């Protein structure tokens, strides 16, 4: 069974169609790049998968079910902006995740935060942008989830922080779990991807394995992306 599946999925905002009859199936145990320029529908698709939006028509299924309380228990979601309250300390953030998610591996999170040299008594608002990004990602990846939905996890941070974030992603999920990474920074994430989905104006332009792109097309994912989305 696919862990993530769309069937003729359409989402409209008023007269604007953001996702247009998307058909897509992603199997367990894959790291997938959801790639496309800004406005292509990436964030909308991830929000639909997390149950934050509802389809206009068609359906989206997580492990065979429409997004609901049961699917939220197996999905770990990183939004495209920091959502941790500034007044919260790192220790309180750990408590928060531990209270809400039965699969939260607190020891894993504490070890990674300690490696960053963060004091548990520090408030979120006192952290640099890069440290806030790292902290929220650590909390997200410290859940023992079946599906991780990461919306622009490396957007707006420096290259060193990007490297740390990518290492955190590949080092903290089980082999049978799936990671979907939404981004437009292709060259930075290509090294960790198993397959890619190209979205353009709400439609799937390509769904292919990275190995096939390299072997059959003789291109990197970044090169193919630039070719497909050339202005």
N, C-alpha and C positions, 0 to 999 in steps of 0.2 A: 504493500500500500504506500502511495506517495505521502510524504509528511506535509507537503504543501501543494495544493491543487487549485487551479482556477478554471472555471467552465463558463465560457461566454461572459466573463466578468466585465460589467460596465458600471462606471461611476460618473454621474453628472453633477456639476454644481450649477444649478439653474440651467441656462442654455449651453453652457460649456461642458463638453465631454472630456473628462480627464483620463479615463481608462475606457477603451473601446473594444468590447468583445474579446477580452484576453483569455486565451487558452494556454495553460502552463501546468506542468507537473514536475515536481522536484523530489527526488528520492532521498531516503535517509543516508547519513554519512558523507555528505558533500559540503564543500565550502563554495558558495555560489556568489558571484558578483552580479548585482542588479545595477546595470550600468546605463547611463543616458544623461543627456544634458539637463540643465535645470528646467523644470516645467514638463518633464517627460512622463511624470506619473509615479515616480519611484516612491516618494513619501506617502502618497495616497494608497498605493498598493500595500505598503507595510502597515499603515494604520488600519486598513481593512482586515488584514491578517490578524491584527491585535484586537479587533473588535471595537476600535475607536470610531470607525465609520461603518455604515451599512451600504451594501451594493444597491445601485439603482435597478440593475437586473443581473441575471446570471448568479453564480455562486462562487464562494471561496471556501475551501475546506482545509482544516488543519487536522492531520491524522484521521481523515474521513468525516470530520464534524465541522459544522459551521461554527465560527468563533463564539465561544460561550465561556462560562465559568470553568468547565472541564478543560478547554484548550488553553485558557490563561495559565492553568497550573503546569503546563508543559512548555510554554513559550516564555523566553526571557527577552525583553524588549529594551533597546537603547534608543531613545528618541533623538532627534536631530538637534536638540538644544538641552542644556543642563536643566534638570528638574528638581535637583536636591535643594531644599530650602536653605537660604544663606545662614539662618540662625542655628541650623543643626550642626552639632559637632560630628566628627568622623565616628566616634563611638556611638552616637545616637543614630547615625545612618546605618551602622552595622546592626543595631538593635531593631531598627525599622524593617530592614530586609529580613532579619531573622523572624520577626513577628508575622510578616506577611507571606513569606515563602517557606514552605516546609522543606524544599530542596536546597535551601541556601547553605553553602559550605562556609561557615564563618571562619574556620581555621585557615582555609585557603585565602579568603579575603584579607584576613589580618596579616598573613605572611607576606602577601604582595604589597600591602600598604606599608608594612614595616620596611620592606626593601626600598621603598621610595623615601624612607626617612621621615614619614609623616607622624606627627604626634596625635594620638587619639583624641586629645582634648581640643585640637584645632577646630575652629568653625569653618564651614564650607566657604563662607564669604571672604575669609582671609587667604584662601588658596589662589594661586595664579590660574589663569585660564587653562593652561596645560595640565596642571595638577587636578583641577576640577574634572577635566575630561578623563584623565587617568582614573580618578577615584570612581566616577560613575561607571566607567567601563569595567573596572575591577569588580564592582558590586554586581553588574549584569552578568559577567562571565563566571562569577563564583556560584551561580545557581547550577544545579545539575539538571539542566533542561534538555528537552529533545529538539527544540528549535530555538535558535538565537536570531533575532531580527535586529540588525544594527544599522541605524539610519545615519549616514555620513559620520562614521566614527573617527575619521581622520581629517575632517574638514576644519580649516581654520587654525590648525596647530603646526608647530615647527617640525622639521624633518626628524629630529631626534625623538620627539614625542610620538610621531607617526610610527617610527620603528618600534618603540616600546609598546604601543597599542597593538600593532600587528603581532608581535611576539606574545602578548597577553592573550590574544584571540586564539592563536594556534596552539598555545600551551595549556589551555584551560577548558577544553570541551572533550567529551568522550567520542570515540571513533564512530559510534552509531548515531550521533547527533548531527544536526544540519545547521550550518551557519549561512545566513543570507546577509550580504553586506551591500548596502546601497551607497554608491559613490560616483563621482565624476572624475576622481583622481585615479585613473586606470593604472598608470605605470607604478604607483606606490603599492597597490594591492595585488597586482597580477601574479606576483611570486607565490602567493598562498592560495590561489583559486583553483578549484577543480573544473568548474564550468562557469559560463557567463550567460546572462540574459541581457540583450540590448533592447531598451525601451525607447520608442520615438513617438511623441505626440499620442501617448496612451496605447500604443500598439507594440506587440512583440515583433521586433525586426529579426532577431536571431536568438536561438537557444542552442548552445553548442559547448562541447568540452574544450578546455584550453588545449589539451593535447592534440585534438583534431584540428583546431585552428592553426597550431604551429606546424603540424605534420602535413596537412593537406593544402592549407592556404599559404604556408611558408611565411607567416607573419606572426608578430607578437599580438597579443590582445589589444595593446595600445595602438599599434599600427593599423589594425583592422578597424578599431573604433574611430580613429581619425579619418579613415577612408569612408566609412559608412556615414559618419556625421559631418563630413566636410561641408562647409557653408557654400 
